[in-house]
Amino acid sequence: MITESRQRTRAPLPPNCVWLDPTRVRELEPGTHLVTPRRSYTHHGIYCGAERVVHYAGLCRHRIRGPIEEVAVADFSHGGPLAYVPRPLARYQGRAVVVRARSRIGEDAYDLLTNNCEHFCNWCLDGRAYSDQVDAFMQLPGRLVEKMLARIARA
């Protein structure tokens, strides 16, 4: 199911991701957290079985906002590489995750910072909406200031 080599990606994937051989997608358990790299971010979705994924379309269609929808895996990944995020300790597992994901199909309240595709997947799995990508991005200004202050202190 996995490929051992790290594939070259456009955006960094979560550190615990496992690369997925696209010919073995059907072997995934429904409720699996899928990710695929995009130019400047990682896109997230929930695998439902039968090569279908529920995801927040958000801005993935040429910057046109889209709702939560169910699509084919190939449409979700735009033909790019796929990985899954093992979540053995998630509050919800398997079909319960799929039911939660499908319960929000049609929702159109995408917000990059507070309600994006990663927030959606984490809500489906943990019952709490959060985004590690957004958190990391929001910490960038503080890190830049720290580096600048360190350089000034060394000067």
C-alpha positions as CSV (number, residue, x, y, z in Angstrom):
1,M,0.0,0.0,0.0
2,I,2.9,2.4,0.7
3,T,5.9,3.4,-1.2
4,E,9.1,3.6,0.8
5,S,10.7,6.4,-1.1
6,R,9.8,10.0,-0.2
7,Q,8.3,11.5,-3.3
8,R,9.2,15.1,-4.3
9,T,6.2,17.3,-3.4
10,R,5.3,21.0,-3.9
11,A,4.2,21.5,-0.3
12,P,5.4,19.7,2.9
13,L,3.1,16.9,4.1
14,P,2.4,16.2,7.8
15,P,5.4,14.3,9.2
16,N,3.6,11.1,9.9
17,C,2.2,10.7,6.4
18,V,2.5,7.4,4.5
19,W,2.8,7.5,0.8
20,L,0.1,5.6,-1.0
21,D,0.4,3.5,-4.1
22,P,-2.6,4.9,-6.2
23,T,-3.4,1.4,-7.6
24,R,-4.2,0.3,-4.0
25,V,-6.6,3.0,-2.9
26,R,-9.4,0.6,-2.6
27,E,-7.6,-1.2,0.2
28,L,-7.9,1.8,2.4
29,E,-10.4,1.7,5.3
30,P,-13.3,4.1,5.0
31,G,-12.7,7.1,7.3
32,T,-9.0,7.3,6.4
33,H,-7.5,10.9,6.4
34,L,-6.0,11.5,2.9
35,V,-3.6,14.3,1.9
36,T,-2.2,15.4,-1.4
37,P,0.4,18.2,-2.0
38,R,-0.6,21.3,-3.9
39,R,1.6,24.2,-4.9
40,S,1.7,26.0,-1.6
41,Y,-0.3,23.9,0.8
42,T,-1.4,20.3,1.6
43,H,-5.0,19.4,0.6
44,H,-7.0,17.1,3.0
45,G,-9.9,14.8,2.6
46,I,-11.7,11.8,4.1
47,Y,-11.8,8.5,2.2
48,C,-15.3,7.1,2.0
49,G,-14.6,3.8,0.1
50,A,-15.2,3.0,-3.5
51,E,-12.5,5.5,-4.5
52,R,-14.6,8.4,-3.2
53,V,-13.4,11.3,-1.0
54,V,-15.3,14.0,0.9
55,H,-13.3,17.2,1.0
56,Y,-13.8,21.0,1.4
57,A,-13.3,22.2,-2.2
58,G,-12.4,25.6,-0.7
59,L,-10.0,27.3,-3.0
60,C,-8.7,24.2,-4.8
61,R,-10.5,25.1,-8.1
62,H,-8.5,28.0,-9.4
63,R,-9.2,30.2,-6.4
64,I,-13.0,29.9,-6.7
65,R,-14.5,29.0,-3.4
66,G,-16.3,25.7,-3.3
67,P,-18.4,23.7,-0.8
68,I,-17.8,20.4,1.0
69,E,-18.4,17.7,-1.7
70,E,-17.8,14.0,-2.5
71,V,-15.6,13.4,-5.5
72,A,-13.5,10.6,-7.1
73,V,-10.0,10.2,-5.6
74,A,-8.4,11.3,-8.9
75,D,-10.4,14.5,-8.8
76,F,-9.4,15.1,-5.2
77,S,-5.7,14.6,-5.9
78,H,-5.8,16.3,-9.4
79,G,-3.7,13.3,-10.5
80,G,-1.0,14.1,-8.1
81,P,0.6,11.9,-5.4
82,L,-1.5,10.7,-2.4
83,A,-0.7,9.9,1.2
84,Y,-2.6,9.0,4.2
85,V,-2.3,10.2,7.8
86,P,-2.5,7.3,10.3
87,R,-4.9,8.3,13.1
88,P,-5.2,5.3,15.4
89,L,-6.1,7.5,18.4
90,A,-8.8,9.6,16.7
91,R,-12.0,9.9,18.6
92,Y,-14.0,8.6,15.6
93,Q,-13.0,5.7,13.4
94,G,-14.1,4.0,10.2
95,R,-17.7,4.5,9.1
96,A,-18.4,7.0,11.9
97,V,-15.9,9.4,10.2
98,V,-17.6,8.9,6.9
99,V,-21.0,9.6,8.3
100,R,-19.6,12.8,10.0
101,A,-18.0,13.9,6.7
102,R,-21.1,13.3,4.6
103,S,-23.3,15.1,7.1
104,R,-21.6,18.4,6.0
105,I,-21.8,17.9,2.2
106,G,-23.0,21.1,0.7
107,E,-21.7,23.4,3.5
108,D,-20.2,26.4,1.9
109,A,-18.6,28.4,4.7
110,Y,-14.9,27.9,3.7
111,D,-12.5,30.2,5.5
112,L,-8.7,29.8,4.9
113,L,-7.8,30.5,8.6
114,T,-10.8,29.0,10.5
115,N,-12.7,26.5,8.4
116,N,-10.5,24.9,5.7
117,C,-10.1,21.3,4.4
118,E,-7.8,20.4,7.3
119,H,-10.1,21.9,9.9
120,F,-12.9,19.8,8.3
121,C,-10.9,16.5,8.4
122,N,-9.8,17.0,12.0
123,W,-13.4,17.8,13.0
124,C,-14.5,14.5,11.3
125,L,-11.9,12.5,13.1
126,D,-11.5,14.3,16.5
127,G,-14.7,16.3,16.9
128,R,-12.5,19.5,17.0
129,A,-11.7,21.7,14.0
130,Y,-8.0,22.7,13.9
131,S,-5.3,23.1,11.3
132,D,-1.6,22.5,11.9
133,Q,-0.9,24.3,8.6
134,V,-2.6,27.4,9.7
135,D,-1.0,27.2,13.2
136,A,2.5,26.9,11.6
137,F,1.8,29.8,9.2
138,M,0.6,32.0,12.1
139,Q,3.8,31.4,14.0
140,L,6.0,32.6,11.1
141,P,6.1,36.3,12.0
142,G,7.2,35.4,15.5
143,R,10.0,33.2,14.2
144,L,11.2,35.9,11.8
145,V,11.4,38.4,14.6
146,E,13.3,36.0,16.8
147,K,15.9,35.4,14.0
148,M,16.3,39.1,13.4
149,L,16.8,39.8,17.2
150,A,19.3,36.9,17.3
151,R,21.3,38.4,14.4
152,I,21.2,41.9,16.0
153,A,22.4,40.4,19.3
154,R,25.4,38.7,17.6
155,A,26.4,41.9,15.8
